[in-house]
Amino acid sequence: MATSPTLRSTDEATARSGVTPARLLSVALLGCIVAAVFGAVPLAAWVDTSVVAGSVVQQATDAWQQRMQRLGLEQPYATLRRAVRAAEVARFPAD
């Protein structure tokens, strides 16, 4: 069975760029870790107001947020949030 031209060119481009499955997996795992650290606070807030409030999911997210707070890893999220708000104020000043 012949390979489609699109698939073949994508495979060739991937091979030329040096992206390997191991590198792709590493980047994906790193992205998950960053999302878990930066997302602890908003995830807990979302779960508190969602239909899963009072469930095992809420207990897990609350525990995760407490761990991030104990480790001091909520500070990057707070810093990023302040920076985004400052940028919004600079871009769209109140009348």
QUIPE-V968955 format. One record per residue. N is the residue number from 0. PSI is psi in whole degrees, -180 to 180 (NA if undefined). Layout:
n->N psi->PSI
n->N psi->PSI
This chain:
n->0 psi->133
n->1 psi->146
n->2 psi->142
n->3 psi->150
n->4 psi->-37
n->5 psi->-47
n->6 psi->-42
n->7 psi->-44
n->8 psi->-34
n->9 psi->-43
n->10 psi->-42
n->11 psi->-41
n->12 psi->-40
n->13 psi->-42
n->14 psi->-40
n->15 psi->-33
n->16 psi->-16
n->17 psi->13
n->18 psi->121
n->19 psi->161
n->20 psi->-36
n->21 psi->-41
n->22 psi->-42
n->23 psi->-43
n->24 psi->-41
n->25 psi->-44
n->26 psi->-40
n->27 psi->-43
n->28 psi->-41
n->29 psi->-42
n->30 psi->-40
n->31 psi->-42
n->32 psi->-45
n->33 psi->-43
n->34 psi->-38
n->35 psi->-39
n->36 psi->-51
n->37 psi->-23
n->38 psi->4
n->39 psi->-46
n->40 psi->-53
n->41 psi->-30
n->42 psi->-45
n->43 psi->-41
n->44 psi->-40
n->45 psi->-43
n->46 psi->-37
n->47 psi->-31
n->48 psi->3
n->49 psi->-178
n->50 psi->-13
n->51 psi->9
n->52 psi->139
n->53 psi->10
n->54 psi->-176
n->55 psi->-34
n->56 psi->-44
n->57 psi->-41
n->58 psi->-41
n->59 psi->-44
n->60 psi->-37
n->61 psi->-41
n->62 psi->-41
n->63 psi->-44
n->64 psi->-41
n->65 psi->-39
n->66 psi->-44
n->67 psi->-38
n->68 psi->-44
n->69 psi->-37
n->70 psi->-5
n->71 psi->21
n->72 psi->5
n->73 psi->-19
n->74 psi->-44
n->75 psi->-39
n->76 psi->-46
n->77 psi->-40
n->78 psi->-45
n->79 psi->-42
n->80 psi->-44
n->81 psi->-40
n->82 psi->-42
n->83 psi->-43
n->84 psi->-41
n->85 psi->-40
n->86 psi->-39
n->87 psi->-42
n->88 psi->-40
n->89 psi->-38
n->90 psi->-39
n->91 psi->74
n->92 psi->147
n->93 psi->146
n->94 psi->NA
